Amino acid sequence: MNKRWMSGLMVLPLLAIVAGCGSATGASSEPTVTIGYENAPDPEAVAIEQNFFQKYMHAHVVTKYFSSGPAALTALASGSLNFMTTLGNPPTASAIAKGVPLKVVWAMERYTTAEGLVVKNGSGITSLKSLEGKTVALVTGSTSPFELYTALKNAHIPQSSVHIENMSPPNMVAAWKTGRIQAAYVWVPFMSQMQQDGGHILVYDQNQAQTAPIFNLAVVNSTFAAKYPSLVEGFIRAEEAGVTFFKQHPNQAYQDMAKLNGITAAQAKAQASGLSFTTLSQQLTSRRMGHGASVASSLVTKSLTSAAQWLHTQGTITTMPSNMAQYVDPSFAQKVANSSNP
């Protein structure tokens, strides 16, 4: 599973906003809409493979793969990219702090057991407290440092008391086998490999769901959204169609996920099991974006706020956004939900 990388956040430029719907090509009267995505075994992969975006947006839809969030957010700021999906809350919060014009319009999934802190049996590490003086391997620039920092903070353990070693996930597995590391905060399948090789999970992302939930989010260029609200509503319908298809046809859905992500259907199923996917009605609850007054206290808003606080502590951003709730916009999901109800 590709985690939502944060590398390059320091150099995300603020570009002139040239938001637009794109120009029609040839004799077609359909607008061109560009949707960016990163790999993830989720219902959006199903929506892409099943052509739901073309169906529900009534547009010529171009899906564009990005290997990192920062590059995508630069394109979003310029208006050359209309939507970006599968973004983690730390890079989204960083982009907001840097002035990228965006709105969160869909909370795709929350990490539950797909990422966590794995420790070696017999290492003497039996609690977060026993991490003091020990070394934890993780990927600098991923969401893992944010999750580890939050776990330590919640346990009242100074971050400085734990040594951090930056390491790629495949190198973690190799170092684990040789005994060079005894703890790592990482995601599946690497976490699972170490767990099966004499390890156990001390903390999962889901253990911090109230203080540092990790979401994959879908955002839209806010200027584009104001100009073309019906296309945003079509985007929401396509995302919901992907979730519905996944629930009704799981075997085909896993094959679709596998095809888009370049993995097997079995791997897609295993990786998806560590994610909690969101239906349209759930989007409007406090567990996701909320609606009306509850947006300010919703889990998505909390996730962005806590991520921004962490980024500010680390010096990645210089200014904390004053009101994260204004960047969480469930109005499009609300309109689609209302139109779907008799």
C-alpha positions in Angstrom: 0.0 0.0 0.0 1.3 3.4 -0.9 1.1 5.8 2.1 0.4 9.4 1.6 3.8 10.9 1.3 4.6 14.4 2.7 8.0 14.8 1.0 8.4 18.2 -0.6 6.0 20.1 1.7 8.7 22.7 2.4 9.0 23.6 -1.3 5.3 23.6 -2.4 5.1 26.9 -4.4 2.1 29.2 -4.4 1.2 29.5 -8.0 -1.2 31.9 -9.7 -4.7 30.5 -9.7 -5.9 29.8 -13.2 -8.7 27.6 -12.2 -10.9 26.4 -15.0 -13.0 23.6 -16.3 -10.6 22.9 -19.2 -11.5 23.3 -22.8 -13.6 21.1 -24.9 -11.7 19.1 -27.5 -12.7 18.5 -31.1 -16.4 18.6 -31.7 -17.4 17.4 -28.3 -19.4 19.7 -26.1 -18.3 18.0 -22.9 -15.9 19.9 -20.6 -12.6 18.3 -19.7 -12.1 17.6 -16.0 -8.8 16.3 -14.6 -8.8 14.2 -11.5 -5.6 13.3 -9.8 -5.1 10.2 -7.6 -2.5 8.2 -5.8 -2.5 4.4 -5.5 -4.8 2.9 -2.9 -6.9 -0.3 -2.7 -10.2 1.6 -2.2 -13.6 2.1 -3.9 -12.2 5.1 -5.9 -10.1 2.6 -7.8 -13.3 0.8 -8.6 -15.0 4.1 -9.7 -12.1 4.7 -12.1 -12.1 1.2 -13.6 -15.9 1.2 -13.9 -15.9 4.7 -15.6 -18.2 6.1 -12.9 -16.6 9.6 -13.1 -17.5 9.9 -16.8 -21.0 8.5 -16.2 -21.9 10.8 -13.3 -20.0 14.0 -14.2 -21.2 14.1 -17.8 -17.7 15.3 -18.8 -14.6 14.2 -20.5 -12.7 13.0 -17.4 -8.9 12.5 -17.4 -7.5 10.6 -14.4 -3.9 11.4 -13.7 -1.6 9.4 -11.4 0.7 11.3 -9.0 3.4 9.6 -7.1 3.4 12.4 -4.4 0.9 14.7 -2.9 3.0 17.9 -3.1 3.3 17.7 -6.9 -0.4 17.2 -7.2 -1.1 20.1 -4.9 1.1 22.4 -7.0 -1.0 21.4 -10.0 -4.2 22.0 -8.0 -3.0 25.5 -7.1 -2.3 26.4 -10.7 -5.7 25.2 -11.9 -4.3 22.6 -14.2 -5.7 19.9 -11.9 -9.4 20.2 -10.8 -9.6 17.5 -8.2 -7.0 15.6 -6.1 -7.8 12.4 -4.2 -6.1 10.0 -1.8 -4.4 12.9 0.1 -3.4 12.4 3.7 -4.4 15.0 6.2 -0.8 16.3 6.9 -0.1 17.3 3.3 -3.6 18.7 3.0 -3.1 20.8 6.1 0.2 22.0 4.9 -1.3 23.0 1.5 -4.0 25.0 3.3 -1.4 26.7 5.5 0.5 27.7 2.3 -2.6 29.2 0.7 -3.5 26.5 -1.9 -7.2 27.1 -2.8 -8.9 23.9 -1.9 -11.9 22.4 -0.3 -12.2 18.9 1.2 -15.4 17.4 -0.3 -15.1 13.7 0.4 -13.5 11.7 3.1 -12.6 8.6 1.2 -11.3 6.3 4.0 -9.7 6.2 7.4 -6.7 4.1 8.3 -7.5 1.5 11.0 -5.2 -1.5 11.1 -3.2 -0.8 7.9 -0.4 1.0 9.8 1.1 0.8 13.2 4.0 0.3 15.5 5.5 -3.2 15.3 8.0 -4.3 17.9 10.1 -7.5 18.2 9.2 -10.1 20.7 11.7 -10.3 23.4 13.0 -6.8 22.8 11.9 -5.6 26.2 9.5 -3.1 24.4 6.2 -3.8 26.0 4.7 -0.4 26.1 5.2 3.1 24.7 7.1 4.0 27.9 9.6 1.3 27.3 10.5 3.0 23.9 12.5 5.6 25.8 16.1 5.3 24.8 15.2 2.9 22.0 15.3 3.4 18.2 12.2 3.4 16.0 12.5 3.1 12.2 10.1 5.0 10.1 9.8 6.9 6.8 10.5 10.6 7.3 8.0 12.5 5.2 5.2 10.0 5.6 2.4 10.1 8.0 4.1 7.7 10.4 6.1 10.4 12.2 2.9 12.2 12.9 1.3 9.1 14.3 4.3 8.2 16.5 4.6 11.7 17.8 0.9 11.7 18.7 1.2 8.3 20.5 4.1 9.6 22.5 2.4 12.8 23.3 -0.7 11.0 24.5 1.4 8.8 26.7 3.3 11.9 28.1 6.6 10.7 26.7 9.1 13.3 25.4 9.6 12.8 21.7 13.3 13.5 22.2 13.6 10.4 24.4 13.1 8.1 21.4 15.7 7.8 18.6 14.3 8.0 15.1 16.0 6.3 12.1 14.8 7.2 8.6 14.5 4.0 6.6 12.6 2.8 3.5 10.0 0.0 4.3 11.9 -2.7 2.4 15.1 -1.8 4.3 13.2 -2.0 7.5 12.2 -5.6 6.8 15.8 -6.5 6.0 17.1 -4.7 9.1 14.5 -6.5 11.2 15.7 -9.9 10.0 19.3 -9.1 10.9 18.3 -7.7 14.3 19.5 -4.2 13.6 16.1 -2.7 14.4 13.5 -3.9 17.0 10.7 -1.4 16.3 9.2 0.3 13.3 6.2 2.5 12.6 5.1 1.5 9.1 2.2 0.2 7.0 1.2 -3.1 5.4 2.5 -5.2 3.8 5.8 -4.4 5.5 4.2 -4.2 9.0 2.6 -7.6 8.5 5.9 -9.1 7.3 7.7 -8.0 10.5 4.8 -9.1 12.7 4.9 -12.6 11.2 8.7 -12.7 11.7 8.6 -12.6 15.5 6.9 -9.3 16.1 3.7 -7.9 17.6 1.7 -4.6 17.1 1.9 -2.2 20.0 -0.1 0.6 18.4 -2.4 0.8 15.4 -3.6 4.1 13.8 -7.1 3.3 15.0 -5.9 3.5 18.6 -5.5 7.3 18.0 -8.6 7.8 16.0 -9.9 10.6 18.3 -6.6 12.6 18.4 -4.8 11.8 15.1 -7.0 10.0 12.6 -5.4 9.4 9.3 -7.7 10.0 6.3 -7.4 9.7 2.6 -9.2 12.9 1.4 -10.5 14.2 -1.9 -10.2 17.9 -2.5 -11.3 20.3 -5.2 -9.8 23.6 -6.4 -12.1 26.0 -4.6 -12.4 28.4 -7.5 -13.3 25.6 -9.8 -15.9 24.3 -7.3 -17.6 27.8 -7.1 -17.8 28.0 -10.8 -18.9 24.4 -11.6 -20.8 23.1 -8.6 -22.7 20.5 -10.7 -19.4 18.9 -11.7 -18.5 18.6 -8.0 -21.8 17.0 -7.3 -21.1 14.5 -10.2 -17.8 13.8 -8.6 -19.5 13.0 -5.3 -22.0 10.7 -7.1 -19.1 8.8 -8.7 -17.3 8.3 -5.4 -20.5 7.0 -3.8 -21.1 4.7 -6.8 -17.7 3.2 -6.2 -18.5 2.5 -2.5 -21.9 1.0 -3.5 -20.3 -1.2 -6.1 -17.6 -2.4 -3.6 -20.3 -3.4 -1.1 -22.5 -5.2 -3.7 -19.8 -6.8 -5.8 -16.7 -7.2 -3.6 -14.9 -9.8 -5.7 -15.1 -7.7 -8.9 -14.2 -4.7 -6.8 -11.0 -6.3 -5.6 -10.1 -7.2 -9.1 -10.6 -3.5 -10.1 -8.4 -2.3 -7.2 -5.8 -4.8 -8.2 -5.7 -3.7 -11.8 -5.3 0.0 -11.1 -2.8 -0.6 -8.3 -0.7 -3.2 -10.0 -1.2 -5.9 -7.3 -3.1 -9.1 -7.0 -6.8 -9.3 -6.0 -5.7 -11.1 -2.8 -3.3 -8.3 -1.9 -6.0 -5.7 -2.6 -8.4 -7.5 -0.3 -5.8 -7.8 2.5 -4.7 -4.2 2.2 -8.3 -2.9 2.0 -9.1 -4.7 5.3 -7.1 -2.1 7.2 -9.1 0.8 5.9 -12.6 2.0 6.8 -14.5 3.2 3.7 -17.2 5.9 3.9 -20.7 6.0 2.4 -22.5 9.1 1.4 -24.6 9.2 4.5 -21.6 8.7 6.7 -19.9 11.7 5.2 -22.4 14.0 6.9 -21.8 12.6 10.4 -19.4 13.9 13.0 -17.2 10.8 12.3 -16.4 12.3 8.9 -17.1 15.8 7.6 -20.2 16.6 9.5 -22.7 19.1 8.3 -23.8 22.6 9.5 -22.5 23.4 12.9 -21.0 20.0 13.4 -18.3 20.6 10.7 -16.2 22.4 13.2 -16.1 19.5 15.6 -16.0 16.7 12.9 -13.3 14.1 12.8 -12.0 15.4 9.4 -11.7 18.9 10.8 -9.9 17.6 13.9 -7.6 15.5 11.7 -6.5 18.6 9.7 -6.1 20.7 12.9 -4.0 18.1 14.7 -1.9 17.6 11.6 -1.3 21.4 11.2 -0.4 21.6 14.9 2.2 18.9 14.4 3.6 20.4 11.2 3.9 23.8 13.1 5.7 22.1 16.0 8.1 20.5 13.5 8.7 23.8 11.7 7.3 22.6 8.4 4.7 25.4 8.4 5.2 28.8 9.9 1.6 29.8 10.4 -1.3 27.8 11.8 -4.6 28.2 9.8 -7.1 30.0 12.1 -10.1 28.0 11.1 -9.8 24.6 9.5 -13.5 24.1 9.3 -13.8 26.6 6.5 -11.8 24.2 4.2 -14.1 21.3 4.9 -17.2 21.6 2.6 -19.9 18.9 2.9 -22.4 21.0 1.1 -22.0 19.1 -2.2 -22.4 15.7 -0.5 -25.4 17.2 1.4 -27.1 18.3 -1.9 -26.5 14.9 -3.5 -27.8 13.1 -0.4 -30.9 15.3 -0.4 -31.6 14.7 -4.1 -31.2 10.9 -3.5 -33.9 10.9 -0.8 -37.6 10.9 -1.8 
